[in-house]
Amino acid sequence: MEEAYLEGVHRSTLQCGNLAHGFAACNQHDKAALAADIIPNLGI
């Protein structure tokens, strides 16, 4: 997990459908932070 953290976020490589599913359940604040690539997220 530390290695993945050090690599940073890679949302720009996701297809738009996958990205939309990843953001769908988030509130507006979290969506803005995710869109700015400043925080990671974990999809299960």
N, C-alpha and C positions, 0 to 999 in steps of 0.2 A: 504494500500500500504506500510505503514511503517513496518507492521508486515512481509509482504512478503520480503521486503528489508532486514530486520534483519535475516530472515531465510537463505538468500543467494541463490546462483544459484543451480539448480537441473538438469542440462542437462544430467548428467550421467544416469538418470532414463528414458530418452526418447528413443524410438525405433530409430534405425538408419535412417529410412525413414523420420520420423518427424524431426530429427536433421538436415538431409540434406536439407529439405525444409526451415528450420529456417535459415540456413547459405547461401542459394543459392543467395540471392540478395545482400549480403554484399560484400564490397571490401576486398582486401587481408588483410589489416591492421585489419579491424573489425573481419574477420574470425579468424585470429590468436588470437585476444583478447578473442573472444567467446570460442575458443577451449581450451584456458588456464583457463577457468572458472574464469576470473578476472572481468568481467563486465556482468551485466544482459542484457537481451534483451526482447522486448515486441512483441509478435506475434499477429496480428489481422486478 
